[in-house]
Amino acid sequence: MQEQIQRIQPDQADVLRTLRLQGLEDAPEAFGRRYEEIAARPNRYWAEHVQHYATSQDSATFVLYRNSKPVGMAGAYLEGGRRDHAYICNMWVDPAFRRGGAGARLVDTANRWLAEQGVERINAWVVESNAPALSFYENLGFVREEHKRLMPGNPEVEEVLMVFDTALL
């Protein structure tokens, strides 16, 4: 099985939309937004976002392809362009392709991109009740912090902050 991870391209709005909606269908509690809200966004929204994620120095989306089919994604961004506020977000892999290290390779790609932008500490907000996700990030070297928050867009869900030191790369 051939695998590639590439930064999303400016003409791949449909890829971004499809992966985002598949992730929300698969794990609606993990992403802070509702499927209906994201699905209702117009094509212009997706075109603008994919253009940004494909070219920005502060934000990127990486897509995992298996046999040329997009089956996963991970976002990386610098909040407000600040090197001290970097995040991994919207990490998702199709369930049929999990448990083979694909998610780890996606996060590693995003982490390395952030490190290339001068970031030393990478954050990830993870749903506190999602033990597999917490374990996944811990196995990648992320450390659970004491800091918690209610998930933006879904204040019934609590998230815990996970932190990665890019010196580990």
Steps between C-alpha positions, in 0.01 A plus 500: 500500500650832392485786752576870465456801726488834324404853585158573359499676163306818411264311267398237759205665671296185437766286674501726807120507519466124455761412764363753747145366462615137522682584824189664645286200402749259657573692821252786547610562860865551409496812286303775671268564210184331385477313170201708387688826561805391300298335220299820449809710425505623140754397238664842530584427865680178406683663209626784721606268780682253280683787330612622842601156628695431181705820502513657847810510718274499808261217415510176302294188441666170414314222320573128523449311175480124465515384140429861394181519711486761781436310825622733775602850595671709765509875539776711650487869580661787685227681692523866408829427322668453839782245516410429865138403421515210254237230469421171334131485408239311299706179508299215356566172318236282339435208740591248227855639498562534873736296717774492238680818601331730247379741768845513655653581161246777444567659839875463450471681165300782660741518797800524269334774296432698819860447613617637164296813579708547816258344750643334811173391668198352323158477660206269433162523669363147551160397633568387854265202481662372177750254648622368161579854379677589825706182477575567132648843575687375808659225289622773261672687783228748592469564873166560670481839672273591790333768288144413387225686320149454374507428130421806288185427306400219738520618863370165628837339417819558697842499333846458647810667362774272366845650431789385280857630518650528148843417645372140485496508120 
